[in-house]
Amino acid sequence: MKKQIIQTPLAPAPIGPYSQAIFCGDFLFVSGQIAIDPKTDALITDTIIAETHQVMQNIKAILFAAGLDFPNIVKTSIFLSDMNYFAQVNEIYGSYFLSDYPARETVQVSRLPKGVNVEISVTAHR
């Protein structure tokens, strides 16, 4: 199966040897997104709410670049620096979906890139 790289300047550039997203067949695999503002390259970590919104906006930009949107997401992985953020992250995350929520896991990890509090990756289907 042929892979197609998805890259958009409307989401943060990768900070390592990976792609923003890859289509493989009808599935889009979006790399974990953190709260980097693609316009300024600044981290948005003032509050967990602002941080989560930025992560979701980065995911949205990548989905749009691939011709998809949030209803196309079938699987999500959420990584938190502290499970005490769960309720706030869950509320913001949930506001991006209207129904037919994707499968998901949420885990607390000991550390995330650049010291952020939340990272989210998704898999979507066209």
The first five atom37 places (N, CA, C, CB, O) and aatype in JSON, in Angstrom:
{
  "aatype": [12, 11, 11, 5, 9, 9, 5, 16, 14, 10, 0, 14, 0, 14, 9, 7, 14, 18, 15, 5, 0, 9, 13, 4, 7, 3, 13, 10, 13, 19, 15, 7, 5, 9, 0, 9, 3, 14, 11, 16, 3, 0, 10, 9, 16, 3, 16, 9, 9, 0, 6, 16, 8, 5, 19, 12, 5, 2, 9, 11, 0, 9, 10, 13, 0, 0, 7, 10, 3, 13, 14, 2, 9, 19, 11, 16, 15, 9, 13, 10, 15, 3, 12, 2, 18, 13, 0, 5, 19, 2, 6, 9, 18, 7, 15, 18, 13, 10, 15, 3, 18, 14, 0, 1, 6, 16, 19, 5, 19, 15, 1, 10, 14, 11, 7, 19, 2, 19, 6, 9, 15, 19, 16, 0, 8, 1],
  "atom_mask": [
    [1, 1, 1, 1, 1],
    [1, 1, 1, 1, 1],
    [1, 1, 1, 1, 1],
    [1, 1, 1, 1, 1],
    [1, 1, 1, 1, 1],
    [1, 1, 1, 1, 1],
    [1, 1, 1, 1, 1],
    [1, 1, 1, 1, 1],
    [1, 1, 1, 1, 1],
    [1, 1, 1, 1, 1],
    [1, 1, 1, 1, 1],
    [1, 1, 1, 1, 1],
    [1, 1, 1, 1, 1],
    [1, 1, 1, 1, 1],
    [1, 1, 1, 1, 1],
    [1, 1, 1, 0, 1],
    [1, 1, 1, 1, 1],
    [1, 1, 1, 1, 1],
    [1, 1, 1, 1, 1],
    [1, 1, 1, 1, 1],
    [1, 1, 1, 1, 1],
    [1, 1, 1, 1, 1],
    [1, 1, 1, 1, 1],
    [1, 1, 1, 1, 1],
    [1, 1, 1, 0, 1],
    [1, 1, 1, 1, 1],
    [1, 1, 1, 1, 1],
    [1, 1, 1, 1, 1],
    [1, 1, 1, 1, 1],
    [1, 1, 1, 1, 1],
    [1, 1, 1, 1, 1],
    [1, 1, 1, 0, 1],
    [1, 1, 1, 1, 1],
    [1, 1, 1, 1, 1],
    [1, 1, 1, 1, 1],
    [1, 1, 1, 1, 1],
    [1, 1, 1, 1, 1],
    [1, 1, 1, 1, 1],
    [1, 1, 1, 1, 1],
    [1, 1, 1, 1, 1],
    [1, 1, 1, 1, 1],
    [1, 1, 1, 1, 1],
    [1, 1, 1, 1, 1],
    [1, 1, 1, 1, 1],
    [1, 1, 1, 1, 1],
    [1, 1, 1, 1, 1],
    [1, 1, 1, 1, 1],
    [1, 1, 1, 1, 1],
    [1, 1, 1, 1, 1],
    [1, 1, 1, 1, 1],
    [1, 1, 1, 1, 1],
    [1, 1, 1, 1, 1],
    [1, 1, 1, 1, 1],
    [1, 1, 1, 1, 1],
    [1, 1, 1, 1, 1],
    [1, 1, 1, 1, 1],
    [1, 1, 1, 1, 1],
    [1, 1, 1, 1, 1],
    [1, 1, 1, 1, 1],
    [1, 1, 1, 1, 1],
    [1, 1, 1, 1, 1],
    [1, 1, 1, 1, 1],
    [1, 1, 1, 1, 1],
    [1, 1, 1, 1, 1],
    [1, 1, 1, 1, 1],
    [1, 1, 1, 1, 1],
    [1, 1, 1, 0, 1],
    [1, 1, 1, 1, 1],
    [1, 1, 1, 1, 1],
    [1, 1, 1, 1, 1],
    [1, 1, 1, 1, 1],
    [1, 1, 1, 1, 1],
    [1, 1, 1, 1, 1],
    [1, 1, 1, 1, 1],
    [1, 1, 1, 1, 1],
    [1, 1, 1, 1, 1],
    [1, 1, 1, 1, 1],
    [1, 1, 1, 1, 1],
    [1, 1, 1, 1, 1],
    [1, 1, 1, 1, 1],
    [1, 1, 1, 1, 1],
    [1, 1, 1, 1, 1],
    [1, 1, 1, 1, 1],
    [1, 1, 1, 1, 1],
    [1, 1, 1, 1, 1],
    [1, 1, 1, 1, 1],
    [1, 1, 1, 1, 1],
    [1, 1, 1, 1, 1],
    [1, 1, 1, 1, 1],
    [1, 1, 1, 1, 1],
    [1, 1, 1, 1, 1],
    [1, 1, 1, 1, 1],
    [1, 1, 1, 1, 1],
    [1, 1, 1, 0, 1],
    [1, 1, 1, 1, 1],
    [1, 1, 1, 1, 1],
    [1, 1, 1, 1, 1],
    [1, 1, 1, 1, 1],
    [1, 1, 1, 1, 1],
    [1, 1, 1, 1, 1],
    [1, 1, 1, 1, 1],
    [1, 1, 1, 1, 1],
    [1, 1, 1, 1, 1],
    [1, 1, 1, 1, 1],
    [1, 1, 1, 1, 1],
    [1, 1, 1, 1, 1],
    [1, 1, 1, 1, 1],
    [1, 1, 1, 1, 1],
    [1, 1, 1, 1, 1],
    [1, 1, 1, 1, 1],
    [1, 1, 1, 1, 1],
    [1, 1, 1, 1, 1],
    [1, 1, 1, 1, 1],
    [1, 1, 1, 1, 1],
    [1, 1, 1, 0, 1],
    [1, 1, 1, 1, 1],
    [1, 1, 1, 1, 1],
    [1, 1, 1, 1, 1],
    [1, 1, 1, 1, 1],
    [1, 1, 1, 1, 1],
    [1, 1, 1, 1, 1],
    [1, 1, 1, 1, 1],
    [1, 1, 1, 1, 1],
    [1, 1, 1, 1, 1],
    [1, 1, 1, 1, 1],
    [1, 1, 1, 1, 1]
  ],
  "atom_positions": [
    [[0.84, -1.17, 0.0], [0.0, 0.0, 0.0], [0.89, 1.24, 0.0], [-0.96, -0.01, 1.22], [1.84, 1.34, 0.77]],
    [[0.57, 2.17, -0.86], [1.35, 3.39, -0.98], [1.01, 4.37, 0.15], [1.12, 4.05, -2.34], [-0.15, 4.53, 0.52]],
    [[2.04, 5.02, 0.68], [1.86, 6.04, 1.72], [1.84, 7.42, 1.07], [2.98, 5.95, 2.79], [2.54, 7.67, 0.08]],
    [[1.03, 8.3, 1.64], [0.99, 9.7, 1.19], [1.23, 10.58, 2.41], [-0.37, 10.05, 0.49], [0.46, 10.54, 3.38]],
    [[2.28, 11.39, 2.36], [2.61, 12.3, 3.46], [1.69, 13.51, 3.41], [4.11, 12.75, 3.39], [1.46, 14.08, 2.34]],
    [[1.17, 13.9, 4.55], [0.36, 15.12, 4.68], [1.19, 16.12, 5.48], [-1.03, 14.83, 5.38], [1.68, 15.81, 6.57]],
    [[1.33, 17.31, 4.94], [2.12, 18.37, 5.58], [1.41, 19.7, 5.33], [3.6, 18.4, 5.03], [1.06, 20.01, 4.19]],
    [[1.21, 20.48, 6.38], [0.59, 21.79, 6.23], [1.32, 22.8, 7.11], [-0.91, 21.74, 6.59], [1.71, 22.48, 8.23]],
    [[1.51, 24.02, 6.62], [2.1, 25.07, 7.44], [1.13, 25.61, 8.49], [2.58, 26.22, 6.56], [1.51, 26.41, 9.34]],
    [[-0.13, 25.16, 8.44], [-1.14, 25.61, 9.4], [-1.11, 24.81, 10.69], [-2.51, 25.52, 8.78], [-1.9, 25.06, 11.61]],
    [[-0.2, 23.84, 10.77], [0.05, 23.07, 12.0], [1.56, 23.12, 12.24], [-0.47, 21.57, 11.88], [2.33, 23.39, 11.32]],
    [[1.98, 22.88, 13.48], [3.42, 22.95, 13.78], [4.23, 21.96, 12.95], [3.65, 22.69, 15.26], [3.8, 20.84, 12.69]],
    [[5.4, 22.4, 12.55], [6.33, 21.5, 11.84], [6.79, 20.43, 12.83], [7.55, 22.3, 11.25], [6.93, 20.7, 14.02]],
    [[7.04, 19.23, 12.34], [7.54, 18.18, 13.22], [8.84, 18.61, 13.92], [7.77, 16.88, 12.43], [9.67, 19.31, 13.33]],
    [[9.0, 18.17, 15.16], [10.21, 18.52, 15.92], [11.18, 17.34, 15.97], [9.85, 18.97, 17.34], [12.07, 17.29, 16.82]],
    [[10.98, 16.41, 15.06], [11.84, 15.23, 14.98], [11.66, 14.55, 13.64], [0.0, 0.0, 0.0], [11.02, 15.1, 12.75]],
    [[12.21, 13.35, 13.49], [12.12, 12.63, 12.22], [10.78, 11.91, 12.06], [13.27, 11.62, 12.12], [10.71, 10.68, 12.12]],
    [[9.72, 12.67, 11.84], [8.38, 12.11, 11.62], [7.58, 13.08, 10.78], [7.66, 11.82, 12.97], [7.98, 14.23, 10.6]],
    [[6.45, 12.62, 10.26], [5.55, 13.44, 9.45], [4.37, 13.89, 10.3], [5.06, 12.66, 8.21], [4.03, 13.25, 11.29]],
    [[3.76, 15.01, 9.9], [2.54, 15.44, 10.6], [1.48, 14.35, 10.51], [2.01, 16.77, 10.02], [0.81, 14.05, 11.5]],
    [[1.34, 13.77, 9.33], [0.35, 12.7, 9.13], [0.71, 11.91, 7.89], [-1.08, 13.28, 9.02], [1.43, 12.38, 7.01]],
    [[0.19, 10.69, 7.83], [0.4, 9.82, 6.67], [-0.91, 9.12, 6.34], [1.53, 8.79, 6.94], [-1.53, 8.5, 7.21]],
    [[-1.32, 9.22, 5.08], [-2.4, 8.39, 4.58], [-1.81, 7.05, 4.19], [-3.13, 9.06, 3.37], [-0.78, 6.98, 3.52]],
    [[-2.45, 6.0, 4.6], [-2.12, 4.64, 4.17], [-3.46, 4.01, 3.82], [-1.32, 3.81, 5.3], [-4.24, 3.67, 4.71]],
    [[-3.72, 3.85, 2.54], [-5.05, 3.43, 2.12], [-6.04, 4.52, 2.46], [0.0, 0.0, 0.0], [-5.82, 5.69, 2.13]],
    [[-7.12, 4.15, 3.11], [-8.14, 5.13, 3.49], [-7.98, 5.62, 4.92], [-9.51, 4.53, 3.32], [-8.84, 6.35, 5.42]],
    [[-6.9, 5.24, 5.57], [-6.66, 5.66, 6.95], [-5.61, 6.76, 7.01], [-6.23, 4.48, 7.8], [-4.58, 6.69, 6.34]],
    [[-5.88, 7.78, 7.82], [-4.94, 8.86, 8.08], [-4.43, 8.72, 9.5], [-5.59, 10.27, 7.85], [-5.23, 8.7, 10.45]],
    [[-3.13, 8.61, 9.66], [-2.5, 8.51, 10.97], [-1.84, 9.86, 11.28], [-1.45, 7.34, 11.01], [-0.86, 10.24, 10.63]],
    [[-2.39, 10.56, 12.27], [-1.88, 11.89, 12.64], [-0.95, 11.75, 13.83], [-3.06, 12.87, 12.96], [-1.33, 11.2, 14.87]],
    [[0.25, 12.25, 13.68], [1.23, 12.21, 14.78], [0.72, 13.0, 15.97], [2.59, 12.76, 14.32], [-0.11, 13.9, 15.83]],
    [[1.23, 12.65, 17.15], [0.85, 13.36, 18.37], [1.08, 14.85, 18.23], [0.0, 0.0, 0.0], [2.16, 15.29, 17.82]],
    [[0.08, 15.61, 18.59], [0.15, 17.08, 18.51], [0.22, 17.66, 19.91], [-1.06, 17.65, 17.75], [-0.48, 17.24, 20.82]],
    [[1.08, 18.65, 20.04], [1.19, 19.4, 21.29], [0.81, 20.85, 21.0], [2.64, 19.31, 21.89], [0.55, 21.21, 19.85]],
    [[0.77, 21.67, 22.01], [0.24, 23.03, 21.9], [1.28, 24.04, 21.41], [-0.3, 23.48, 23.24], [1.64, 24.98, 22.12]],
    [[1.74, 23.83, 20.21], [2.62, 24.81, 19.56], [1.76, 25.61, 18.6], [3.82, 24.12, 18.82], [1.06, 25.04, 17.76]],
    [[1.83, 26.93, 18.7], [1.13, 27.81, 17.77], [1.94, 27.84, 16.48], [0.94, 29.26, 18.37], [3.08, 28.3, 16.5]],
    [[1.4, 27.35, 15.36], [2.19, 27.29, 14.14], [2.56, 28.65, 13.56], [1.43, 26.51, 13.11], [3.49, 28.75, 12.76]],
    [[1.84, 29.71, 13.96], [2.15, 31.06, 13.47], [3.38, 31.64, 14.15], [0.96, 31.99, 13.69], [4.13, 32.4, 13.53]],
    [[3.6, 31.27, 15.43], [4.68, 31.89, 16.2], [5.71, 30.88, 16.69], [4.12, 32.62, 17.38], [6.78, 31.27, 17.16]],
    [[5.41, 29.59, 16.58], [6.23, 28.51, 17.15], [6.31, 28.57, 18.67], [7.63, 28.57, 16.57], [7.16, 27.91, 19.27]],
    [[5.42, 29.34, 19.29], [5.4, 29.45, 20.75], [4.53, 28.34, 21.34], [4.88, 30.84, 21.19], [3.52, 27.95, 20.76]],
    [[4.95, 27.86, 22.5], [4.13, 26.9, 23.25], [2.99, 27.65, 23.93], [4.99, 26.14, 24.31], [3.19, 28.73, 24.48]],
    [[1.8, 27.08, 23.89], [0.63, 27.66, 24.54], [0.35, 26.8, 25.77], [-0.63, 27.73, 23.56], [-0.32, 25.77, 25.67]],
    [[0.86, 27.21, 26.91], [0.7, 26.41, 28.13], [0.2, 27.25, 29.31], [2.01, 25.74, 28.49], [0.41, 26.89, 30.47]],
    [[-0.45, 28.38, 29.0], [-0.95, 29.25, 30.07], [-1.93, 28.52, 30.98], [-1.63, 30.5, 29.48], [-1.84, 28.58, 32.2]],
    [[-2.87, 27.81, 30.35], [-3.84, 26.99, 31.08], [-4.02, 25.69, 30.32], [-5.22, 27.74, 31.25], [-3.71, 25.61, 29.14]],
    [[-4.51, 24.67, 30.99], [-4.75, 23.39, 30.32], [-5.86, 23.55, 29.29], [-5.12, 22.29, 31.35], [-5.88, 22.82, 28.29]],
    [[-6.77, 24.48, 29.5], [-7.84, 24.73, 28.53], [-7.26, 25.31, 27.25], [-8.9, 25.7, 29.13], [-7.55, 24.81, 26.16]],
    [[-6.44, 26.35, 27.36], [-5.81, 26.94, 26.17], [-4.89, 25.94, 25.48], [-5.01, 28.21, 26.55], [-4.84, 25.88, 24.25]],
    [[-4.19, 25.17, 26.26], [-3.27, 24.17, 25.72], [-4.04, 23.12, 24.91], [-2.46, 23.5, 26.85], [-3.63, 22.76, 23.8]],
    [[-5.14, 22.64, 25.45], [-5.93, 21.62, 24.77], [-6.57, 22.16, 23.5], [-7.01, 21.07, 25.71], [-6.6, 21.48, 22.48]],
    [[-7.09, 23.39, 23.57], [-7.65, 24.01, 22.36], [-6.6, 24.09, 21.26], [-8.21, 25.41, 22.67], [-6.89, 23.8, 20.1]],
    [[-5.38, 24.49, 21.6], [-4.33, 24.6, 20.58], [-4.01, 23.24, 19.97], [-3.05, 25.22, 21.19], [-3.83, 23.12, 18.76]],
    [[-3.95, 22.22, 20.81], [-3.71, 20.86, 20.31], [-4.81, 20.48, 19.32], [-3.66, 19.84, 21.47], [-4.52, 19.96, 18.24]],
    [[-6.06, 20.73, 19.68], [-7.18, 20.36, 18.81], [-7.18, 21.19, 17.53], [-8.51, 20.54, 19.55], [-7.55, 20.69, 16.47]],
    [[-6.78, 22.44, 17.61], [-6.68, 23.27, 16.39], [-5.59, 22.75, 15.47], [-6.4, 24.75, 16.76], [-5.73, 22.78, 14.25]],
    [[-4.49, 22.27, 16.04], [-3.42, 21.69, 15.22], [-3.91, 20.42, 14.53], [-2.17, 21.37, 16.1], [-3.61, 20.2, 13.35]],
    [[-4.65, 19.6, 15.25], [-5.22, 18.39, 14.65], [-6.19, 18.78, 13.53], [-5.96, 17.53, 15.73], [-6.18, 18.17, 12.46]],
    [[-7.02, 19.77, 13.78], [-7.98, 20.24, 12.78], [-7.27, 20.67, 11.5], [-8.81, 21.4, 13.34], [-7.71, 20.33, 10.4]],
    [[-6.18, 21.42, 11.62], [-5.45, 21.89, 10.45], [-4.91, 20.72, 9.63], [-4.29, 22.8, 10.88], [-4.95, 20.75, 8.4]],
    [[-4.42, 19.71, 10.31], [-3.89, 18.53, 9.6], [-5.02, 17.75, 8.94], [-3.1, 17.61, 10.58], [-4.89, 17.32, 7.79]],
    [[-6.12, 17.57, 9.66], [-7.28, 16.89, 9.06], [-7.74, 17.63, 7.81], [-8.44, 16.8, 10.08], [-7.97, 17.0, 6.78]],
    [[-7.88, 18.95, 7.9], [-8.33, 19.74, 6.76], [-7.37, 19.61, 5.59], [-8.49, 21.21, 7.15], [-7.8, 19.52, 4.44]],
    [[-6.06, 19.61, 5.86], [-5.07, 19.46, 4.8], [-5.23, 18.12, 4.08], [-3.65, 19.58, 5.37], [-4.86, 17.98, 2.91]],
    [[-5.77, 17.14, 4.79], [-6.0, 15.82, 4.21], [-7.41, 15.68, 3.63], [-5.76, 14.74, 5.26], [-7.78, 14.61, 3.14]],
    [[-8.2, 16.75, 3.69], [-9.56, 16.71, 3.18], [-10.54, 16.04, 4.12], [0.0, 0.0, 0.0], [-11.58, 15.54, 3.69]],
    [[-10.22, 16.01, 5.4], [-11.05, 15.35, 6.41], [-11.45, 16.35, 7.49], [-10.32, 14.15, 7.04], [-11.06, 17.51, 7.46]],
    [[-12.24, 15.87, 8.45], [-12.68, 16.69, 9.57], [-12.87, 15.77, 10.79], [-14.01, 17.47, 9.22], [-12.64, 14.57, 10.7]],
    [[-13.28, 16.33, 11.9], [-13.4, 15.56, 13.14], [-14.32, 14.34, 13.03], [-13.9, 16.45, 14.22], [-14.02, 13.32, 13.66]],
    [[-15.43, 14.39, 12.27], [-16.26, 13.18, 12.17], [-15.53, 11.99, 11.54], [-17.49, 13.49, 11.36], [-15.97, 10.85, 11.68]],
    [[-14.42, 12.24, 10.84], [-13.65, 11.15, 10.23], [-12.75, 10.42, 11.23], [-12.8, 11.69, 9.1], [-12.23, 9.35, 10.92]],
    [[-12.57, 10.99, 12.42], [-11.68, 10.37, 13.41], [-12.33, 9.1, 13.96], [-11.35, 11.37, 14.56], [-13.49, 9.11, 14.38]],
    [[-11.56, 8.02, 13.96], [-12.06, 6.75, 14.49], [-11.35, 6.33, 15.77], [-11.91, 5.65, 13.45], [-11.87, 5.5, 16.52]],
    [[-10.18, 6.88, 16.03], [-9.39, 6.48, 17.21], [-8.55, 7.66, 17.69], [-8.47, 5.26, 16.89], [-7.96, 8.38, 16.88]],
    [[-8.51, 7.86, 18.99], [-7.74, 8.93, 19.6], [-6.92, 8.4, 20.76], [-8.67, 10.07, 20.07], [-7.37, 7.52, 21.5]],
    [[-5.72, 8.92, 20.9], [-4.89, 8.64, 22.08], [-4.56, 9.97, 22.74], [-3.58, 7.86, 21.7], [-4.05, 10.89, 22.1]],
    [[-4.87, 10.07, 24.02], [-4.58, 11.3, 24.78], [-3.55, 10.96, 25.85], [-5.89, 11.9, 25.42], [-3.72, 10.01, 26.62]],
    [[-2.51, 11.74, 25.88], [-1.44, 11.58, 26.88], [-1.43, 12.82, 27.76], [-0.05, 11.35, 26.2], [-1.34, 13.94, 27.26]],
    [[-1.51, 12.62, 29.07], [-1.53, 13.72, 30.03], [-0.34, 13.63, 30.97], [-2.83, 13.72, 30.84], [0.1, 12.54, 31.33]],
    [[0.16, 14.78, 31.36], [1.24, 14.81, 32.35], [0.7, 14.56, 33.75], [1.98, 16.15, 32.3], [1.44, 14.17, 34.65]],
    [[-0.61, 14.79, 33.94], [-1.24, 14.63, 35.25], [-2.72, 14.29, 35.02], [-1.09, 15.93, 36.13], [-3.43, 15.05, 34.37]],
    [[-3.18, 13.17, 35.52], [-4.56, 12.75, 35.32], [-5.55, 13.72, 35.95], [-4.76, 11.36, 35.9], [-6.74, 13.66, 35.65]],
    [[-5.09, 14.61, 36.81], [-5.97, 15.64, 37.37], [-6.46, 16.61, 36.3], [-5.23, 16.42, 38.46], [-7.43, 17.33, 36.53]],
    [[-5.82, 16.63, 35.12], [-6.27, 17.46, 34.0], [-7.39, 16.8, 33.2], [-5.09, 17.76, 33.08], [-7.97, 17.43, 32.31]],
    [[-7.7, 15.55, 33.51], [-8.62, 14.78, 32.69], [-9.94, 15.49, 32.42], [-8.88, 13.46, 33.34], [-10.34, 15.6, 31.26]],
    [[-10.62, 15.97, 33.44], [-11.95, 16.57, 33.27], [-11.91, 17.77, 32.33], [-12.52, 16.99, 34.62], [-12.77, 17.9, 31.46]],
    [[-10.92, 18.65, 32.51], [-10.84, 19.84, 31.65], [-10.48, 19.47, 30.21], [-9.79, 20.82, 32.22], [-11.07, 20.0, 29.27]],
    [[-9.54, 18.57, 30.04], [-9.15, 18.13, 28.7], [-10.33, 17.43, 28.04], [-7.91, 17.19, 28.75], [-10.61, 17.67, 26.86]],
    [[-11.01, 16.58, 28.77], [-12.15, 15.84, 28.23], [-13.26, 16.78, 27.76], [-12.69, 14.88, 29.28], [-13.88, 16.55, 26.72]],
    [[-13.51, 17.84, 28.52], [-14.54, 18.81, 28.15], [-14.18, 19.52, 26.84], [-14.74, 19.84, 29.27], [-15.02, 19.63, 25.94]],
    [[-12.95, 19.99, 26.73], [-12.51, 20.69, 25.51], [-12.49, 19.72, 24.34], [-11.11, 21.32, 25.71], [-13.03, 20.02, 23.28]],
    [[-11.88, 18.55, 24.52], [-11.82, 17.53, 23.48], [-13.22, 17.2, 22.98], [-11.12, 16.25, 24.01], [-13.46, 17.18, 21.78]],
    [[-14.15, 16.96, 23.89], [-15.51, 16.59, 23.53], [-16.24, 17.66, 22.75], [0.0, 0.0, 0.0], [-17.15, 17.35, 21.97]],
    [[-15.87, 18.92, 22.94], [-16.55, 20.01, 22.24], [-16.25, 20.02, 20.74], [-16.14, 21.34, 22.85], [-16.93, 20.71, 19.98]],
    [[-15.25, 19.27, 20.31], [-14.89, 19.21, 18.89], [-15.65, 18.1, 18.15], [-13.39, 18.99, 18.74], [-15.5, 17.95, 16.94]],
    [[-16.46, 17.33, 18.86], [-17.22, 16.24, 18.27], [-18.71, 16.46, 18.55], [-16.75, 14.87, 18.82], [-19.09, 16.88, 19.64]],
    [[-19.55, 16.17, 17.56], [-20.99, 16.33, 17.73], [-21.66, 15.02, 18.13], [-21.62, 16.85, 16.45], [-22.61, 15.02, 18.92]],
    [[-21.18, 13.91, 17.6], [-21.74, 12.59, 17.91], [-20.79, 11.54, 17.37], [-23.18, 12.41, 17.31], [-19.74, 11.86, 16.82]],
    [[-21.17, 10.29, 17.53], [-20.34, 9.19, 17.02], [-18.87, 9.37, 17.43], [-20.46, 9.09, 15.48], [-17.97, 9.42, 16.59]],
    [[-18.67, 9.47, 18.71], [-17.33, 9.73, 19.25], [-16.37, 8.6, 18.88], [-17.38, 9.89, 20.78], [-16.77, 7.44, 18.78]],
    [[-15.1, 8.95, 18.66], [-14.12, 7.9, 18.32], [-13.77, 7.04, 19.53], [-12.85, 8.54, 17.75], [-14.01, 7.41, 20.68]],
    [[-13.2, 5.89, 19.23], [-12.61, 5.08, 20.31], [-11.45, 5.88, 20.88], [-12.13, 3.65, 19.78], [-10.85, 6.71, 20.18]],
    [[-11.11, 5.64, 22.17], [-10.08, 6.49, 22.78], [-9.49, 5.83, 24.0], [-10.66, 7.85, 23.14], [-10.15, 5.06, 24.69]],
    [[-8.23, 6.16, 24.26], [-7.66, 5.91, 25.58], [-7.0, 7.2, 26.04], [-6.63, 4.71, 25.54], [-6.54, 8.02, 25.24]],
    [[-6.97, 7.35, 27.35], [-6.31, 8.49, 27.98], [-5.39, 7.94, 29.05], [-7.34, 9.52, 28.58], [-5.82, 7.18, 29.92]],
    [[-4.12, 8.31, 28.98], [-3.16, 7.8, 29.94], [-2.31, 8.94, 30.5], [-2.26, 6.73, 29.3], [-2.06, 9.94, 29.84]],
    [[-1.89, 8.75, 31.74], [-0.94, 9.67, 32.34], [0.45, 9.13, 32.06], [-1.18, 9.84, 33.88], [0.72, 7.94, 32.22]],
    [[1.33, 10.03, 31.63], [2.71, 9.66, 31.34], [3.65, 10.49, 32.2], [3.03, 9.85, 29.83], [3.26, 11.53, 32.73]],
    [[4.87, 10.04, 32.35], [5.79, 10.74, 33.23], [6.34, 12.02, 32.62], [6.94, 9.83, 33.59], [6.72, 12.95, 33.34]],
    [[6.36, 12.08, 31.29], [6.92, 13.27, 30.65], [6.46, 13.35, 29.21], [8.45, 13.27, 30.73], [6.3, 12.32, 28.55]],
    [[6.26, 14.58, 28.71], [5.86, 14.81, 27.32], [6.85, 15.78, 26.67], [4.41, 15.37, 27.25], [7.56, 16.51, 27.36]],
    [[6.9, 15.8, 25.33], [7.83, 16.7, 24.64], [7.68, 18.15, 25.07], [7.64, 16.59, 23.15], [6.57, 18.64, 25.27]],
    [[8.79, 18.82, 25.2], [8.84, 20.24, 25.55], [8.16, 20.58, 26.87], [8.21, 21.04, 24.46], [7.84, 21.74, 27.13]],
    [[7.93, 19.56, 27.72], [7.33, 19.8, 29.02], [5.86, 20.15, 28.99], [0.0, 0.0, 0.0], [5.35, 20.74, 29.95]],
    [[5.15, 19.81, 27.89], [3.73, 20.14, 27.81], [2.91, 19.22, 28.72], [3.24, 20.02, 26.35], [3.43, 18.25, 29.27]],
    [[1.64, 19.56, 28.85], [0.75, 18.79, 29.72], [-0.16, 17.84, 28.98], [-0.08, 19.73, 30.53], [-0.72, 16.91, 29.58]],
    [[-0.33, 18.04, 27.66], [-1.22, 17.19, 26.88], [-0.67, 17.0, 25.47], [-2.65, 17.79, 26.83], [-0.16, 17.94, 24.85]],
    [[-0.78, 15.78, 24.99], [-0.45, 15.43, 23.6], [-1.56, 14.51, 23.12], [0.98, 14.76, 23.47], [-1.98, 13.6, 23.83]],
    [[-2.03, 14.75, 21.88], [-3.11, 13.94, 21.33], [-2.74, 13.49, 19.92], [-4.44, 14.73, 21.32], [-2.28, 14.29, 19.1]],
    [[-2.94, 12.21, 19.65], [-2.79, 11.69, 18.3], [-4.11, 11.08, 17.87], [-1.63, 10.64, 18.21], [-4.9, 10.64, 18.71]],
    [[-4.36, 11.06, 16.56], [-5.62, 10.51, 16.07], [-5.39, 9.65, 14.82], [-6.61, 11.62, 15.76], [-4.39, 9.79, 14.11]],
    [[-6.35, 8.77, 14.6], [-6.43, 8.02, 13.35], [-7.8, 8.33, 12.77], [-6.23, 6.46, 13.58], [-8.82, 8.26, 13.46]],
    [[-7.83, 8.68, 11.47], [-9.07, 9.02, 10.81], [-9.25, 8.14, 9.58], [-9.09, 10.52, 10.41], [-8.3, 7.54, 9.08]],
    [[-10.48, 8.07, 9.11], [-10.81, 7.24, 7.94], [-11.59, 8.1, 6.94], [-11.63, 5.97, 8.35], [-12.49, 8.85, 7.31]],
    [[-11.22, 7.97, 5.66], [-11.99, 8.74, 4.64], [-13.02, 7.87, 3.99], [-11.05, 9.32, 3.58], [-13.75, 8.34, 3.11]]
  ]
}
